Amino acid sequence: MILQSHRDFVAELAVASAEIILPMFGRHDVGLEMKSDESPVTLADRRAEEVMRRLIEKRFPDHGIVGEEYGTVRGDAEFVWVLDPIDGTKSFITAVPLFGTLIGLLHQGRPVLGCIHQPVLRQLMIGDGTTTTLNGTPVRVREGVPLAEATVLFSDPTHPAKYQDGARFEAVCGKARLVRSWGDCYGYLLVAAGWADVMLDPIMNPWDLQPIVPIIRGAGGVVTDWSGGPADRMEASSCIAASPALHAEVASLLKG
């Protein structure tokens, strides 16, 4: 189902998007605008998605595409690409390299291939649910770490109380050794590579979440929504990612 050609094409998309994004990183004139939901968008976001869409249409004209900036075409196709050209635009516009390009491939509605590309740090992570690699080297989540010794990451400190149960989120953070807001897609890269232990997102869009699922699973981790339900569906809108034992501990605390 997922061939080496698909993995190679994901890397091709990542390189093409980076050619747009990198020259604009650290600049002030990036065409910044605010969307209706008050999230920022730049010319880099739009142009990077445009170039990825063109490549997909040329290589796989019967595949669908779901993108943050330009919506959905052929959403009911057997194969659907899910694109977030810059996940972490707030970091991008402040010259912080904790953003990345997210690329996912769904087969019959389920994520089977995912990519996180951090072009500034030259880190390319690809996962297929069985194996996850960072710059070609297999990586695994860190095992045997209880919450009391764990590093917990999240994206926005205002979101847990706004979208979930803030007190339960604070209970998780209160038990962890280290808590940092090294979030958006880069937090998942850190968890999958074993540099951090838990990534929590109380609110997400499909283009934020679906590419992450095969990456965490391929690294031996567990990924669910905030309630412990399946994350490998377009309707999922939150995330807990961690090693199996640690995921169970965190999910139990979040449920109360």
C-alpha positions as CSV (number, residue, x, y, z in Angstrom):
1,M,0.0,0.0,0.0
2,I,2.7,2.5,1.0
3,L,5.6,2.1,-1.3
4,Q,9.1,3.5,-1.2
5,S,8.0,5.8,-4.0
6,H,5.5,7.4,-1.6
7,R,8.2,8.0,1.0
8,D,10.4,9.5,-1.6
9,F,7.7,11.8,-2.8
10,V,7.0,13.0,0.7
11,A,10.7,14.0,1.0
12,E,10.4,15.7,-2.4
13,L,7.4,17.7,-1.1
14,A,9.3,18.7,2.0
15,V,12.3,19.9,0.0
16,A,10.1,21.9,-2.4
17,S,8.2,23.6,0.5
18,A,11.5,24.4,2.2
19,E,12.8,26.2,-0.9
20,I,9.9,28.7,-0.3
21,I,10.0,28.8,3.5
22,L,13.7,29.1,4.2
23,P,14.4,32.4,2.3
24,M,11.5,34.0,4.3
25,F,12.5,32.8,7.7
26,G,13.8,35.6,10.0
27,R,12.4,38.4,7.7
28,H,9.9,41.0,8.7
29,D,8.3,41.4,5.2
30,V,6.5,38.0,5.0
31,G,3.1,39.3,4.1
32,L,1.6,38.6,7.5
33,E,-2.2,38.6,7.7
34,M,-4.6,37.4,10.3
35,K,-7.3,34.9,9.4
36,S,-10.9,35.1,10.6
37,D,-10.0,32.9,13.6
38,E,-7.2,35.3,14.5
39,S,-4.4,32.8,13.5
40,P,-1.6,34.3,11.5
41,V,-0.8,33.4,7.9
42,T,2.1,34.5,5.7
43,L,3.1,34.4,2.0
44,A,5.4,31.5,3.0
45,D,2.4,29.4,4.2
46,R,0.5,30.1,1.0
47,R,3.3,29.7,-1.5
48,A,4.6,26.5,0.1
49,E,1.2,24.9,0.0
50,E,0.7,26.0,-3.6
51,V,4.0,24.3,-4.7
52,M,3.1,21.1,-2.9
53,R,-0.3,21.0,-4.4
54,R,1.1,21.5,-7.9
55,L,3.5,18.6,-7.4
56,I,0.7,16.3,-6.1
57,E,-1.6,17.2,-9.0
58,K,1.2,16.4,-11.4
59,R,2.3,13.1,-9.8
60,F,-1.0,11.8,-8.5
61,P,-3.8,13.5,-10.3
62,D,-6.5,11.1,-8.9
63,H,-5.4,11.7,-5.2
64,G,-7.3,14.1,-3.0
65,I,-5.8,17.0,-1.1
66,V,-6.7,18.7,2.2
67,G,-4.7,21.8,3.0
68,E,-4.8,24.4,5.7
69,E,-4.7,27.3,3.3
70,Y,-6.6,26.2,0.2
71,G,-9.1,23.6,1.5
72,T,-10.2,20.3,0.1
73,V,-10.3,18.7,-3.4
74,R,-11.4,15.1,-4.0
75,G,-11.7,14.5,-0.3
76,D,-13.4,11.2,-0.9
77,A,-10.5,9.8,-3.0
78,E,-8.8,6.5,-2.0
79,F,-5.6,8.4,-1.2
80,V,-5.7,11.9,0.2
81,W,-2.8,14.2,1.0
82,V,-3.0,16.4,4.1
83,L,-0.9,19.5,4.2
84,D,0.1,22.1,6.7
85,P,2.8,24.2,5.1
86,I,3.9,25.9,8.3
87,D,2.7,24.3,11.5
88,G,3.7,26.9,14.1
89,T,3.3,30.1,12.1
90,K,3.6,32.1,15.3
91,S,7.1,30.7,15.8
92,F,7.9,31.3,12.2
93,I,7.0,35.0,12.2
94,T,9.1,35.5,15.4
95,A,12.2,33.8,14.0
96,V,11.9,30.8,16.3
97,P,12.7,27.5,14.6
98,L,10.0,25.5,16.5
99,F,7.8,25.2,13.4
100,G,7.7,22.7,10.6
101,T,6.0,21.5,7.5
102,L,3.5,18.7,8.0
103,I,2.6,16.3,5.2
104,G,0.4,13.3,5.6
105,L,-1.1,10.6,3.4
106,L,-4.5,9.0,4.1
107,H,-5.6,5.7,2.6
108,Q,-9.3,5.1,2.8
109,G,-9.6,7.8,5.4
110,R,-6.8,6.6,7.7
111,P,-3.3,8.1,8.0
112,V,-0.6,5.8,6.7
113,L,2.3,8.1,6.1
114,G,3.4,11.3,7.9
115,C,6.3,13.8,7.7
116,I,7.6,16.6,9.9
117,H,10.2,18.8,8.2
118,Q,12.1,21.4,10.2
119,P,14.0,23.2,7.3
120,V,16.1,25.5,9.5
121,L,17.5,22.6,11.5
122,R,17.5,20.3,8.5
123,Q,15.5,17.6,10.3
124,L,13.2,15.4,8.2
125,M,11.1,12.9,10.1
126,I,9.0,10.3,8.2
127,G,6.8,7.6,9.7
128,D,4.6,4.9,8.3
129,G,3.0,3.5,11.4
130,T,5.7,0.8,11.6
131,T,9.0,2.6,11.3
132,T,9.9,6.3,11.9
133,T,13.1,7.8,10.8
134,L,14.9,11.1,11.4
135,N,17.2,12.0,8.5
136,G,17.1,8.3,7.5
137,T,18.0,6.9,10.9
138,P,15.3,4.9,12.8
139,V,14.1,6.6,16.1
140,R,12.0,5.4,19.0
141,V,10.1,7.0,21.9
142,R,11.8,6.9,25.2
143,E,10.5,3.9,27.2
144,G,10.5,3.2,31.0
145,V,10.1,6.9,32.0
146,P,7.4,7.6,34.6
147,L,5.6,10.9,34.6
148,A,7.7,12.0,37.6
149,E,10.8,11.8,35.4
150,A,9.2,13.0,32.2
151,T,9.4,16.0,30.0
152,V,5.9,17.2,29.0
153,L,5.4,19.5,26.1
154,F,2.4,21.6,24.8
155,S,1.8,24.4,22.3
156,D,-0.3,27.1,24.0
157,P,-0.7,27.6,27.7
158,T,-4.1,29.2,27.3
159,H,-5.6,26.3,25.4
160,P,-6.1,23.5,28.0
161,A,-8.4,25.6,30.2
162,K,-10.2,27.0,27.1
163,Y,-10.8,23.7,25.3
164,Q,-10.5,20.9,27.9
165,D,-10.2,20.6,31.7
166,G,-7.5,23.0,32.7
167,A,-7.2,21.6,36.3
168,R,-6.5,18.1,35.0
169,F,-3.9,19.5,32.6
170,E,-2.2,21.3,35.5
171,A,-2.3,18.0,37.5
172,V,-0.3,16.3,34.7
173,C,2.2,19.2,34.6
174,G,2.5,19.2,38.4
175,K,3.7,15.6,38.4
176,A,6.2,16.0,35.6
177,R,9.9,16.7,36.0
178,L,10.1,19.3,33.2
179,V,7.3,21.2,31.4
180,R,7.9,23.3,28.3
181,S,5.9,24.9,25.5
182,W,8.1,23.5,22.8
183,G,5.0,22.6,20.9
184,D,3.3,22.5,17.5
185,C,4.7,19.8,15.3
186,Y,8.2,20.1,16.7
187,G,7.0,18.8,20.0
188,Y,5.9,15.5,18.3
189,L,9.3,15.3,16.6
190,L,11.0,15.5,20.0
191,V,8.7,12.8,21.5
192,A,9.2,10.5,18.5
193,A,13.0,10.9,18.7
194,G,13.1,10.2,22.5
195,W,14.2,13.7,23.5
196,A,10.9,14.4,25.2
197,D,8.2,12.2,26.6
198,V,4.7,13.6,26.3
199,M,3.1,16.0,23.8
200,L,-0.4,17.4,24.6
201,D,-2.6,19.4,22.3
202,P,-6.2,20.1,23.6
203,I,-7.3,21.5,20.2
204,M,-6.1,20.6,16.7
205,N,-7.2,20.6,13.0
206,P,-6.9,17.5,10.8
207,W,-3.9,18.9,9.0
208,D,-2.2,19.3,12.4
209,L,-3.0,15.8,13.7
210,Q,-3.3,13.3,10.9
211,P,0.4,13.5,9.7
212,I,1.5,13.0,13.3
213,V,-0.3,9.7,13.9
214,P,1.9,7.3,11.7
215,I,5.0,9.1,13.0
216,I,4.3,8.5,16.7
217,R,3.1,4.9,16.0
218,G,6.1,4.2,13.9
219,A,8.4,5.3,16.8
220,G,6.6,2.9,19.1
221,G,4.4,5.4,20.8
222,V,0.7,5.7,21.4
223,V,-1.4,8.6,20.0
224,T,-5.0,9.3,20.9
225,D,-7.3,12.2,21.3
226,W,-7.6,13.9,24.7
227,S,-10.3,11.5,25.9
228,G,-8.2,8.4,24.9
229,G,-10.2,7.8,21.7
230,P,-8.8,7.1,18.3
231,A,-6.7,9.9,16.7
232,D,-6.6,8.3,13.2
233,R,-9.7,9.9,11.9
234,M,-10.4,13.3,10.4
235,E,-12.9,14.2,13.1
236,A,-10.3,13.9,15.9
237,S,-9.4,17.4,17.3
238,S,-7.0,16.9,20.2
239,C,-4.0,14.7,21.0
240,I,-2.0,12.9,23.6
241,A,1.3,11.4,22.4
242,A,3.7,9.4,24.5
243,S,5.2,5.9,25.1
244,P,2.6,3.3,25.9
245,A,3.0,3.2,29.6
246,L,3.3,6.9,30.0
247,H,0.4,7.5,27.7
248,A,-1.8,5.4,30.0
249,E,-0.7,7.4,33.1
250,V,-1.3,10.7,31.5
251,A,-4.6,9.8,29.9
252,S,-5.8,8.6,33.3
253,L,-5.0,11.9,34.9
254,L,-6.7,13.9,32.1
255,K,-9.8,11.8,32.5
256,G,-9.8,12.4,36.3
